Amino acid sequence: MRSRHHQGRDARKREEGFFLIVVALLLIVLIGFVALAVDTGVLYGARTSAQEIADAAAMAAAFTFTNTPTAPQPSTATSHALGVATSNSLMGQPIVAGDVTVTPDIPNRRVTVTITKRQTTYFAKGIGLDSVNISATATAEAARYATGSACVKPWFLPNVALSGGEVCDDECNSTKLLINPTTKEVTPFGLSRIGTQFAVKPQNPAQALAPGNFFAIEFPDSRGANDYRDAIAFCDSPYLRCGDRVGVKTGNMVGPTVQGVNSLIGNPPRFTWIGPGQYERVSDGKIRDISENVILVPIWSSCGTDFCPSAQVKGDLIVVGYASIFVEDVAGDYVVARLLGLSSCGPLTDPAPSGGTVLSVPLRLVQQPNP
């Protein structure tokens, strides 16, 4: 018969063995949870990246309705969405065209982009899960009408700016205006001028709209030449809403204009014009669809005012729309630009209430309703 001492030692050994088995099993379970947590984190990161890429692709596609309004659709929106998506990678794997689905909705100026990519797992292979589908969808739209904008430059564009005639000959002739003064819509003539080169800001007194009027805006709280220059070079301008009234800044402002433009686009310019939505970066020759040369200026209509026949602005200018332009350079007596796009304020005739909120935006991501 074994002694109680030996029996106690055997019991302790059995307990130690059982404890080691339990610890080993718990370690296996713990390692499994850690492995799954690692894979979950990787997949969550991949899903977040896919969403960001889908957002950017959808915004780029919807921007074509504003940035290149005369380009053929839906091919232009589709190519821009694919261009943005396929220039990115997901967890080190390049996104290819087959991973991207683009669904343009032309009547609503809306584009939906879905990115689907098979993502390899790391530790989940142990339970037979080698890969998982990562999918993200984004929808962006470009509004039909403008409402207002920040970072507007301190120049105004007369509604007759590209008519080729005298301002008082065509001030209410919708066949030569950018925005129809009756319907408040962008005109076919305006759209036909996309890509046209013109002088957005003359420097020669002979080209002034009227004595002392060089198409410059006096923003509220603006203090002299330095503020005017900084409003050109940076975004030092107030939020300008449709229907807002702005004053005319008198004086030629040659030096501040040149300084502001050179700060904005570089001297020599950092980007050159290829076509609407295509701008070549001089440093590396790459083509971009946006650059710092692209700016907004408000459009002013003299139709229905006492501007003519003396061609004198006798009060404030009322914003009726916006022109997107590409500033090329300060050449001779002009700031030379290209017309990129036009946005009217639509049926809005009165300024928004002071301090009020403008609800719609020209370009935004939207949430599609569930089918």
Beta strands, then each sheet from edge to edge (+ up, - down):
strand 1: 89-90
strand 2: 93-94
strand 3: 100-105
strand 4: 110-120
strand 5: 131-142
strand 6: 148-149
strand 7: 157-158
strand 8: 197-202
strand 9: 213-218
strand 10: 240-241
strand 11: 245-250
strand 12: 271-275
strand 13: 278-281
strand 14: 287-288
strand 15: 294-300
strand 16: 317-331
strand 17: 334-344
strand 18: 363-366
sheet 1: 1+ 2-
sheet 2: 3+ 4- 5+ 18-
sheet 3: 6+ 10-
sheet 4: 7+ 15+ 16- 11+ 9-
sheet 5: 7+ 15+ 16- 17+ 8-
sheet 6: 12+ 13- 14+
end
